[in-house]
Amino acid sequence: MAEREKDEEILLTEKERTESSEQKEQTTSQRRRLWSSLFTEGESEGSEGKGLKDVMQAVQIDGKWFFKQIPLFLLILGGILLLVTNRYQAQQEIIEREQLIKDVEDWKFQSLTRSSELTTQTRQSKIEERLRSLGDSTLSPAKEPPFTINPND
């Protein structure tokens, strides 16, 4: 009796295997037909239109797969957003840096100009000219050169 039951189980499992292999063959042949219908030109039998649904069936994308992949899609979208914002901020910083470099150069040239103007205005000859033009006669240049005092003498 036990041998008979084992034989029946073996026959059932073989039957299931053949049925599952037949189903696999049907799905693969169906997939091949869908792929071929997507890439063939002209009208084929029963093809009303090649839409996204047909493509998804050919690739075997269903709703479950799509919902499983939502975190991946969100991760990719987040990465793209980070990349774009990072590039935008980097460009803004480069523009600001170039503007600051221009400003520093302008301030440097203004500083050099003011320094040279101050140097020319504080020369002894310019000061004497200005005092004469104002009419201040009490100041005059020294007629004797300056001398040093030595404390040891």
Secondary structure in CASP SS format (residue, H / E / C, confidence):
PFRMAT SS
TARGET T0000
AUTHOR 0000-0000-0000
METHOD secondary structure of the structure
MODEL  1
M C 1.00
A H 1.00
E H 1.00
R H 1.00
E H 1.00
K H 1.00
D H 1.00
E H 1.00
E H 1.00
I H 1.00
L H 1.00
L H 1.00
T H 1.00
E H 1.00
K H 1.00
E H 1.00
R H 1.00
T H 1.00
E H 1.00
S H 1.00
S H 1.00
E H 1.00
Q H 1.00
K H 1.00
E H 1.00
Q H 1.00
T H 1.00
T H 1.00
S H 1.00
Q H 1.00
R H 1.00
R H 1.00
R H 1.00
L H 1.00
W H 1.00
S H 1.00
S H 1.00
L H 1.00
F H 1.00
T C 1.00
E C 1.00
G C 1.00
E C 1.00
S C 1.00
E C 1.00
G C 1.00
S C 1.00
E C 1.00
G C 1.00
K C 1.00
G C 1.00
L H 1.00
K H 1.00
D H 1.00
V H 1.00
M H 1.00
Q H 1.00
A H 1.00
V H 1.00
Q C 1.00
I C 1.00
D C 1.00
G H 1.00
K H 1.00
W H 1.00
F H 1.00
F H 1.00
K H 1.00
Q C 1.00
I H 1.00
P H 1.00
L H 1.00
F H 1.00
L H 1.00
L H 1.00
I H 1.00
L H 1.00
G H 1.00
G H 1.00
I H 1.00
L H 1.00
L H 1.00
L H 1.00
V H 1.00
T H 1.00
N H 1.00
R H 1.00
Y H 1.00
Q H 1.00
A H 1.00
Q H 1.00
Q H 1.00
E H 1.00
I H 1.00
I H 1.00
E H 1.00
R H 1.00
E H 1.00
Q H 1.00
L H 1.00
I H 1.00
K H 1.00
D H 1.00
V H 1.00
E H 1.00
D H 1.00
W H 1.00
K H 1.00
F H 1.00
Q H 1.00
S H 1.00
L H 1.00
T H 1.00
R H 1.00
S H 1.00
S H 1.00
E H 1.00
L H 1.00
T H 1.00
T H 1.00
Q H 1.00
T C 1.00
R C 1.00
Q H 1.00
S H 1.00
K H 1.00
I H 1.00
E H 1.00
E H 1.00
R H 1.00
L H 1.00
R H 1.00
S H 1.00
L H 1.00
G C 1.00
D C 1.00
S C 1.00
T C 1.00
L C 1.00
S C 1.00
P C 1.00
A C 1.00
K C 1.00
E C 1.00
P C 1.00
P C 1.00
F C 1.00
T C 1.00
I C 1.00
N C 1.00
P C 1.00
N C 1.00
D C 1.00
END
